[in-house]
Amino acid sequence: MSEPIHIVGGGMAGAEAAWQIASAGLPAVIHEMRPKVGTFAHRTGKLAEMVCSNSFRSDDDERNAVGLLHWEMRAAGGLIMAMADAHALPAGGALAVDREPFSEAVTARIRAHPLITVVEEEVTRLPDSGRWIFATGPLTSPALAEALRRETGAEALAFFDAIAPIVHADSIDMSVAWRQSRYDKGETEAERTAYINCPMTKAQYEAFVDALLAAEKTPFREGETAGYFEGCLPIEVMAERGRETLRHGPMKPVGLTNAHRPWEKPHAVVQLRRDNALGTLYNMVGFQTKMKHGAQVSVFRMIPGLENARFARLGGIHRNTFLNAPTLLDGQMRLKSRPWIRFAGQVTGVEGYVESAAMGLLAGRLAAAEALGRPLAPPPPETATGALLNHITGGADARTFQPMNVNFGLFPPVEARGGRRGRKDRYLAYTDRAKAAFRAWLAEQPALAAA
């Protein structure tokens, strides 16, 4: 049997990389430090544990870049998307996942595969030989982060990520709140009522913003500076940018009608999204925070309908680490100074569950092809996967490199045909082009087709 390809980290990217390698008929070893060595955000030792939101975001593969990425991963036989689909929850046009059964299913499939071995150990140094994929994610252990710093000769970049609270559904006052997806989006009644909405008057909103700004926050440690990923800002940081910021962000009232007072337009709305299949837990959408726990309880109970809320989990903040990938990685995701090591997932500077898993899928296929003696060209930049790869391996300016979600701004522009395109038509042109290019890329690698 061939020498195994080693994967460090059993999150979304690591699990997907191992699945792709094993699907190509090659052995893979996942080195996962949990549960022996824990992190701030993880609660279990399961693979692909969801630590922040339970949403994979939009599942629209015709006019949305992340939905297109879903499509590409499904087309490539991705394990993460298969398990997400199997454990999906109603969420309007989004793909939300029942987080615990999802990670349990990924773990079971990985551990049952005859070509995959899971070793519970912490890797603290960079290997001198072999084939390796480092998919340690944003919570890379301090020892390994120090080894990376010594190798790259520079401090790893870092930003701060925040987690939103989760509320027990039976503690929400449904005489005040109501169920509705924004714009009644969804094909079924369950999808159209997937969110719980809590309305605010102008006076309630102003008092809430005041409380957010005055609340006691978790301080940064000495030497740390506040750099946040723009797509996951703490709610109080958004409030500091202007009193109306929240009303145009996570608390926007558009597309919603108060079922109890349909004649009265809310000034602001707090949405909660179902977090498990039982419907007993709801995630406060966009309410990631760095407030201290006592402050969270008092401030969030100011929200109409949540006056008696019981919290299954309060929010928090943790430090995330990622590489300056444009300077350190080549076009095959290999560390330039040690080309037997690839990187995948959020540590490369992509942001989000789906983007992380996609980079794991790609790293696994590239490593497998190399091991089989059939080097594989990366997917073209017209695809969502290729656009992300291009961004982290040279498309972004290394001087200002920050974590990035997939978006159409990363794609080569679509040429207008027959005059000016509207935005929706332009997005459809992006996805049509991407799907054709991705199908062609998959067709070039029949030996790597997923089992």
C-alpha positions in Angstrom: 0.0 0.0 0.0 1.1 3.6 -0.7 2.5 5.7 2.1 -0.4 7.6 3.8 -1.1 11.2 3.3 -1.2 12.9 6.7 -3.8 15.6 7.5 -3.3 17.7 10.6 -6.7 18.8 11.9 -10.1 17.2 11.8 -12.4 20.1 11.1 -14.4 20.7 7.9 -11.3 21.0 5.8 -9.3 18.1 7.3 -12.3 15.7 7.2 -13.0 16.6 3.5 -9.4 16.3 2.5 -9.2 12.8 4.0 -12.4 11.8 2.3 -11.2 12.9 -1.1 -7.8 11.1 -0.6 -9.5 7.9 0.4 -12.0 8.2 -2.4 -9.0 8.2 -4.8 -7.9 4.8 -3.3 -5.1 6.2 -1.1 -4.6 5.9 2.7 -5.0 9.0 4.8 -4.2 9.7 8.5 -6.0 12.5 10.4 -4.1 13.9 13.3 -6.6 15.6 15.6 -5.6 17.0 19.0 -9.1 17.1 20.4 -10.4 15.9 22.8 -6.9 15.6 24.5 -6.1 19.2 23.8 -9.1 21.5 23.7 -9.8 25.0 22.3 -11.8 27.9 23.4 -14.6 27.3 20.9 -14.8 23.5 20.6 -17.0 21.4 22.9 -16.3 17.8 21.7 -13.7 15.7 20.1 -15.9 15.0 17.0 -14.7 15.8 13.5 -16.2 18.8 11.6 -17.6 20.3 14.8 -19.5 23.5 14.1 -18.4 26.1 16.6 -20.1 29.3 15.5 -23.2 29.5 13.3 -25.0 26.4 12.1 -25.6 27.9 8.7 -23.8 27.2 5.4 -25.5 30.3 4.1 -27.4 30.6 0.8 -28.0 27.4 -1.2 -28.9 29.3 -4.4 -26.5 27.9 -6.9 -27.8 30.1 -9.8 -27.2 33.6 -8.4 -25.2 33.3 -5.3 -21.4 32.6 -5.0 -21.6 30.4 -1.9 -24.5 28.5 -3.3 -22.4 27.9 -6.4 -19.6 26.6 -4.1 -22.2 24.2 -2.6 -22.9 22.9 -6.1 -19.3 22.4 -7.0 -18.6 20.4 -3.8 -21.6 18.2 -4.4 -20.5 17.6 -8.0 -17.1 16.6 -6.6 -18.6 14.1 -4.2 -17.9 16.2 -1.1 -18.6 14.5 2.2 -19.3 17.7 4.1 -22.0 18.8 1.7 -23.5 15.3 1.7 -23.8 15.3 5.5 -25.0 18.9 5.5 -27.8 17.9 3.1 -28.6 14.8 5.2 -29.0 17.0 8.4 -30.5 20.1 6.9 -32.9 22.3 8.8 -35.6 24.6 7.4 -34.0 28.0 6.9 -35.7 29.7 4.0 -33.2 29.9 1.1 -30.2 29.1 3.4 -28.7 25.7 4.2 -28.8 25.4 8.0 -27.6 22.2 9.7 -28.5 20.3 12.8 -25.0 20.7 14.2 -24.5 17.7 16.6 -26.0 15.0 14.3 -24.0 16.5 11.4 -20.6 16.2 13.1 -21.5 12.8 14.5 -22.3 11.7 10.9 -19.1 13.1 9.5 -17.1 11.4 12.3 -18.9 8.0 11.7 -18.3 8.1 8.0 -14.6 9.0 8.4 -13.9 6.4 11.1 -15.7 3.7 9.1 -13.7 4.2 6.0 -11.1 1.4 5.7 -8.5 3.8 4.2 -8.7 6.5 6.9 -7.1 6.4 10.3 -7.8 9.0 13.0 -5.0 9.6 15.5 -5.8 11.7 18.6 -2.6 13.7 19.0 -1.3 17.2 18.8 1.3 17.9 16.0 3.6 20.6 17.2 6.3 20.8 14.5 6.5 20.9 10.7 7.6 17.6 9.2 10.8 17.2 7.1 9.4 14.7 4.6 6.3 12.8 3.4 3.0 14.2 2.2 1.1 16.4 4.6 -1.9 18.7 4.6 -2.2 21.2 7.5 -5.9 22.0 8.1 -5.6 23.2 11.6 -8.1 26.0 11.1 -8.1 29.4 12.8 -7.6 27.8 16.3 -4.1 26.4 15.5 -2.5 25.4 18.7 0.1 27.8 20.2 3.0 25.2 19.7 2.2 24.7 16.0 1.6 28.4 15.4 5.1 29.0 16.9 6.6 26.4 14.5 4.9 28.2 11.6 6.2 31.5 12.7 9.8 30.1 12.9 9.4 28.6 9.4 7.9 31.6 7.7 10.1 34.2 9.4 7.1 36.4 10.3 4.3 36.6 12.7 1.2 34.8 11.6 -1.6 37.2 10.9 -4.6 37.1 13.3 -8.1 38.5 13.7 -10.8 38.0 16.3 -13.9 36.0 15.7 -17.0 36.1 17.9 -19.7 33.5 18.6 -23.4 34.3 18.9 -25.6 33.1 21.8 -28.1 30.2 21.5 -31.5 30.5 23.2 -33.9 27.7 24.5 -37.0 28.0 22.3 -39.5 27.4 25.1 -38.2 30.6 26.8 -39.1 32.8 23.9 -42.4 34.7 24.4 -44.3 33.8 21.2 -47.1 36.3 22.2 -44.6 38.9 21.2 -42.4 37.1 18.6 -43.6 35.4 15.5 -42.3 32.9 12.9 -41.5 34.1 9.4 -38.6 33.9 7.0 -37.6 37.3 5.4 -39.8 37.9 2.4 -41.5 34.6 3.2 -38.7 32.8 1.4 -38.8 29.1 1.1 -40.8 26.4 -0.8 -42.4 24.8 2.2 -44.3 26.1 5.2 -41.5 25.0 7.4 -39.0 27.0 5.4 -41.2 30.1 5.3 -41.5 30.0 9.1 -38.0 29.0 9.8 -37.0 32.1 11.8 -38.4 33.6 15.0 -38.7 37.4 14.9 -38.6 39.8 17.8 -39.8 43.3 17.0 -38.6 46.6 18.4 -40.0 50.1 18.5 -37.8 53.1 18.0 -37.6 53.7 21.7 -36.7 50.1 22.4 -34.1 50.1 19.7 -32.4 53.3 21.0 -32.4 51.9 24.6 -30.9 48.6 23.3 -28.1 50.4 21.4 -27.3 52.5 24.5 -27.1 49.3 26.6 -24.8 47.6 24.0 -22.4 50.6 24.0 -22.3 50.8 27.8 -22.0 47.0 28.5 -18.8 45.6 29.9 -16.7 43.9 27.2 -14.1 41.1 27.3 -10.8 42.9 27.3 -8.0 42.0 24.9 -4.8 40.6 26.4 -1.7 42.7 26.6 -0.2 43.2 23.1 -3.3 42.2 21.3 -5.0 44.6 18.9 -8.6 44.4 17.7 -8.7 43.2 14.1 -12.1 41.6 13.1 -13.3 39.8 10.1 -15.8 42.1 8.6 -18.3 39.4 7.9 -18.5 38.4 11.6 -18.3 41.6 13.6 -19.4 41.6 17.2 -22.7 43.3 17.5 -21.5 46.0 19.8 -18.7 46.8 17.4 -21.3 47.4 14.7 -23.2 49.6 17.1 -20.1 51.7 17.6 -20.0 52.5 13.9 -23.3 54.4 14.1 -26.6 54.1 15.8 -28.4 53.1 12.5 -25.8 50.4 11.6 -27.7 47.5 13.2 -31.0 48.6 11.6 -29.3 48.2 8.2 -27.5 45.0 9.2 -28.6 42.0 11.4 -31.6 43.9 12.8 -33.1 45.2 9.5 -36.9 45.1 9.6 -37.5 44.7 5.8 -39.4 41.7 4.4 -41.1 41.0 7.7 -44.7 41.5 8.9 -45.5 41.3 12.6 -48.2 38.6 12.8 -49.5 40.0 16.1 -49.7 43.7 14.9 -49.6 43.6 11.0 -50.5 47.2 10.8 -47.5 48.3 12.7 -44.1 48.3 11.0 -41.3 47.4 13.4 -38.4 49.8 13.7 -35.9 46.9 14.0 -36.2 43.1 14.2 -34.0 40.5 15.9 -34.1 37.2 14.1 -33.4 33.8 15.6 -32.7 30.7 13.4 -33.4 27.1 14.4 -30.3 25.5 15.6 -31.3 21.8 15.9 -33.8 19.4 14.4 -35.9 19.2 17.5 -36.5 23.0 17.3 -35.6 23.4 20.9 -32.7 25.7 20.3 -32.4 29.0 18.3 -29.3 30.9 17.3 -29.4 34.7 17.5 -28.6 35.7 13.9 -25.8 38.2 13.6 -25.5 38.6 17.4 -21.9 37.4 17.9 -20.5 39.4 20.8 -17.6 40.1 23.1 -19.7 41.3 26.0 -19.1 39.6 29.3 -21.6 36.9 30.1 -23.5 38.8 32.8 -23.8 41.8 30.4 -25.1 39.6 27.6 -27.9 38.2 29.7 -29.1 41.6 30.9 -28.7 43.3 27.5 -30.3 40.6 25.4 -33.2 40.3 27.8 -34.1 43.8 26.7 -35.2 42.4 23.4 -39.0 42.0 23.2 -39.9 38.3 23.4 -36.6 37.5 25.1 -37.3 39.0 28.6 -37.2 35.6 30.2 -34.8 34.0 27.7 -32.7 31.0 28.9 -29.4 30.7 27.1 -28.0 27.3 26.1 -24.8 29.0 25.2 -23.7 32.6 25.6 -21.5 34.4 23.1 -17.7 34.7 23.2 -14.7 35.9 21.3 -11.5 34.0 20.4 -8.3 34.7 18.5 -8.0 33.2 15.0 -4.8 32.7 13.1 -4.2 32.5 9.4 -1.3 32.6 7.0 -0.3 35.4 4.6 -1.0 32.8 1.9 -0.2 34.9 -1.2 3.4 35.1 0.0 3.8 31.6 1.4 1.8 29.2 -0.8 2.2 28.2 -4.4 -0.6 27.5 -6.9 -0.9 23.9 -5.6 -1.5 25.1 -2.0 2.0 24.0 -1.0 4.3 25.8 1.4 7.0 27.2 -0.8 9.7 26.5 1.7 8.5 22.9 2.3 6.6 21.8 -0.8 5.7 18.4 0.8 3.3 20.4 3.0 0.0 21.7 1.8 -2.4 24.0 3.7 -6.2 24.0 3.6 -9.1 25.5 5.4 -9.4 28.8 7.3 -5.7 28.9 8.1 -5.1 29.7 4.4 -7.2 32.9 4.7 -10.6 31.8 3.5 -13.5 32.5 5.7 -16.6 30.3 6.4 -17.5 26.6 6.8 -18.1 26.0 3.1 -15.0 27.8 1.9 -12.9 25.9 4.4 -14.3 22.6 3.4 -13.9 23.5 -0.3 -10.2 24.2 0.2 -9.9 20.8 2.0 -11.6 19.1 -0.9 -9.1 20.7 -3.3 -6.0 20.1 -1.2 -7.0 16.4 -0.9 -7.5 16.0 -4.6 -4.2 17.8 -5.4 -2.3 15.7 -2.9 -3.8 12.5 -4.1 -3.1 13.3 -7.8 0.5 14.1 -6.9 0.9 10.8 -5.0 -0.5 8.9 -7.9 2.0 10.5 -10.2 -0.7 12.3 -12.2 -0.3 16.0 -11.2 -3.6 17.8 -11.4 -4.1 21.3 -12.6 -6.1 23.6 -10.2 -9.7 24.3 -11.1 -10.0 27.4 -13.4 -10.5 30.8 -11.8 -14.0 31.0 -13.4 -15.1 28.4 -10.8 -15.9 29.2 -7.2 -13.2 26.8 -6.0 -10.7 28.2 -8.4 -11.6 31.8 -7.6 -10.9 31.1 -3.9 -7.7 29.4 -4.7 -6.5 32.2 -6.9 -7.3 34.7 -4.2 -5.2 33.0 -1.5 -2.3 32.1 -3.8 -1.6 35.4 -5.5 -4.8 37.1 -6.5 -5.0 39.1 -3.3 -2.6 41.9 -2.3 -0.3 40.3 0.4 0.1 43.7 2.1 -3.6 43.9 3.0 -4.5 40.2 2.9 -7.5 39.4 5.1 -9.9 36.4 5.4 -12.4 36.4 2.6 -15.7 34.6 1.9 -16.4 33.5 -1.7 -18.0 36.3 -3.7 -18.4 37.1 -7.4 -15.8 39.9 -7.0 -13.1 37.2 -6.9 -14.2 35.8 -10.4 -12.9 37.0 -13.7 -15.6 39.4 -15.1 -18.3 38.1 -17.3 -18.4 39.8 -20.7 -21.7 41.5 -21.5 -23.6 39.9 -24.4 -26.0 41.9 -26.4 -25.9 45.0 -24.2 -25.8 45.7 -20.5 -26.7 43.0 -18.1 -28.8 43.4 -15.0 -27.3 42.2 -11.7 -29.4 39.0 -11.5 -28.6 38.0 -15.1 -24.9 38.7 -14.6 -24.8 36.4 -11.5 -26.6 33.7 -13.5 -23.9 34.2 -16.2 -21.2 33.7 -13.6 -22.8 30.5 -12.3 -23.5 29.0 -15.8 -19.9 29.7 -16.8 -18.5 28.2 -13.5 -20.6 25.0 -13.7 -19.4 24.3 -17.3 -15.8 25.0 -16.3 -16.0 22.8 -13.1 -17.6 19.9 -15.0 -14.8 20.1 -17.5 -12.2 20.1 -14.7 -13.8 17.1 -13.1 -13.8 15.2 -16.4 -10.1 15.6 -16.7 -9.5 13.5 -13.5 -11.6 10.3 -13.8 -9.2 8.4 -11.6 -10.0 10.8 -8.8 -13.8 10.6 -9.1 -15.2 10.3 -5.6 -16.5 6.9 -4.6 
